[in-house]
Amino acid sequence: MSNGLPATLHIYRVLMAALAPLAPLLLSYRLKRGKEYPARLRERYGETAVTRPSGHLVWIHGASVGELTAVLPLIKHICGEGFAVLVTTGTTTSAKLAQQRLPQGAIHQFVPLDAPAFVKRFLDHWKPDLAMFVESDLWPNLVLASSARDIPLVLVNGRLSQRSFSRWKKIPQTIGAVLKRLDMCMAQSPADAERFEKLGGARVTMTGNLKLDVPAPPAEPAEVEALRSAIGGRRVIAAASTHPGEEIAMMDAHQRLRRRFPDLLTIVVPRHPHRGPEIAELAKASALTPTLRSRGEILDASTDIYVADTLGELGLVYRLAPIVFMGGSLVEHGGQNPIEPVKLGAAILHGPHIWNFADIYSALDSAHGAEQIGDTTKLAASIGTLLTDDAQRKAVTEAARRTVEQLGGALERTLQALEPYFMQLRLGRHSRDA
């Protein structure tokens, strides 16, 4: 132990400080891969041209799109309480989502790299009065430095997969030293809560999954109508948030199905939009005709695969496709969130690799509100059944809707748990105003 920290964390802190001068090389590499914005690189060093708002500031950090989406209703509520909100994320996709959907009174910044000097600069400028970390994105220097400044730290929508738990168990003192800095840990499920407790989390409580309370994703009505008109009376299926390998499976399923449904249209939404041209080439290699949305290409009767390689338009796709395969589940990624398409009335299919949303998929599958498929043959067969049997498809979507409603309520429970912190901020504000 060094300075009350286990040796592993002490080594990590020294190593990150030593590597800080190499940050420009890392950021240059990420920039070339489209993972950074040139105009906002300084934020990665904890610098900003944005002025800190006056009054109390609540800081919320989440890794990427999924975490940010989950806490958007929470952010809206906090802004409605009159507090300024700082939101940090680490990806360009989440930055675009923040630009589109953050409420007035919320500021987005890229999270600084986890080097002590950058973290100090970030905290010196923003001086947050309350910090919330979403799910499990706990950067050690960020947490330790915030704790040293007596900033209350709360984990919201906490998630810890069995895989992550097994890894952390090998170095329990390391994760324990981070978790014990948290004032409270709000877990998504009883299993998550148990894992956090076993690793040393204090004041662990189960509040549920905030993703269940997120409203259906928005879509521009004019865009919905334009695509609906272009589709006409064709049958539509979609694959959402796909990863490499899953697009080929959907194309194979499409080829099997079009013998029975010659007018079939498959919409593919890659998890990473920059893969759009690659997916179009895969379609051509499979003797299918692709259309790329990002290029403004027009969907017409010749289109077999419509590649929606744009950001923030899943709400559009879910309004058009009555059957959705959720990606990240046929490959070993851990699955993607099925709640949004459920709320827009889609029947859900998914693969076996769903540990990121294990509790949700388990509940949906048990209620016959979703179906697990293991290969392309089963994928095509299940889609075919849902395309031909309207009554069964409606039964599936209704079962899914009821399941999601029953599992909801996490936002209300989270707000109740956070109320003492908000009360402290209100009292502090009133004290200064007096």
Secondary structure by P-SEA (a helix, b strand, c coil): ccccccaaaaaaaaaaaaaccaaaaaaaaaaaaccccccccccccccccccccccbbbbbbbccaaaaaaaaaaaaaaaaabbbbbbbbccaaaaaaaaccccccbbbbccccccaaaaaaaaaaccccbbbbccccccaaaaaaaaaaccbbbbccccccaaaaaaaaacaaaaaaaaaaccbbbbccaaaaaaaaaacccccccccccccccccccccaaaaaaaaaaaccbbbbbccccccaaaaaaaaaaaaaaaccccbbbbbbbccccaaaaaaaaaaaacbbbbbccccccccccccbbbccccccaaaaaacccbbbbcccccccccccaaaaaaabbbbbbccccccaaaaaaaaaaaccbbbbccaaaaaaaaaaaaccaaaaaaaaaaaaaaaaaacaaaaaaaaaaaaaaaaaaaaaaaaac
